Amino acid sequence: MSEGIAASAKIFPGCRIVHDAGTLCIGEHSQIDDFAFLNAGRLCRIGRFVHIASFVSVIGGGEFSIDDFSGLSAGCRVITGSDDYTGPFLTNPTVPPEFANPRVSHVTIGKHVIVGTNAVIFPGVTIGDGAAIGACAVVRRDVPPWGVYAGDPLRRIWARDREAILEKAELLLRGFESRSVG
C-alpha cells in the first residue's frame, strides 16, 4: 500500500485526522466514521477493509498500524504514547520537554482483528492476527493470534476459527478482483 488515502476509502466528514505529510496511509474499502479522532503521530497505517467506528480515538504521537479486515468498535481508545508517571517528571503536553519524559511507542493490530466497544489498548502492544478483544477490555500486553480475549486482566476465553475466516476473506477478495478485471 502506498502513502495516502485510497480512492475507495470512506472517511465521514465529522471524523478528525491530524497528520503530517507522509504519516498517513488508508487502504482500499476502509471506513472511518463520524466523531472518530486519529492523531497519526509518527505513522498511521490503516489496511484494506478496516472499520474505525464513531468515538474511537488514536492518540499518543507514536506509530499505529491496523491491518486488513480489522475493526475498532465504538469508543475504543488506542494509546501509542504516554507520559512517564513513575519518575520525577512533570506530565502533560504543556510542559517543556526538559521537565517531562514522554514514552512514545506503537500499537500494532494484525489482520482479521476485532476490538470491542470501549476497549483500551496501551502503548507497546501488538495484537496478533485473528484476535478478538471483548468490550471494555484493557489490553496492556501483546495478544496472541486467533483467540477471543476479555476482561481486566485480559484473559483468553476461546479460539476463533482461523480457516473459516481466511476462506471468507479470500472469497471476498476474489470477488473484488473479478469486478475490476471485467
Secondary structure as UniProt FT lines:
FT   STRAND          4..5
FT   TURN            7..8
FT   STRAND          10..11
FT   TURN            13..14
FT   STRAND          16..18
FT   TURN            21..22
FT   STRAND          24..26
FT   TURN            28..29
FT   STRAND          31..32
FT   TURN            34..35
FT   STRAND          37..39
FT   TURN            41..42
FT   STRAND          43..46
FT   TURN            48..49
FT   STRAND          51..52
FT   TURN            54..55
FT   STRAND          57..59
FT   STRAND          63..66
FT   TURN            68..69
FT   STRAND          71..72
FT   TURN            74..75
FT   STRAND          77..79
FT   STRAND          81..83
FT   TURN            93..94
FT   HELIX           97..99
FT   STRAND          102..104
FT   STRAND          106..109
FT   TURN            111..112
FT   STRAND          114..115
FT   TURN            117..118
FT   STRAND          120..121
FT   TURN            123..124
FT   STRAND          125..127
FT   TURN            129..130
FT   STRAND          132..133
FT   TURN            135..136
FT   STRAND          138..139
FT   TURN            145..146
FT   STRAND          147..150
FT   TURN            151..154
FT   STRAND          155..159
FT   HELIX           162..181
//
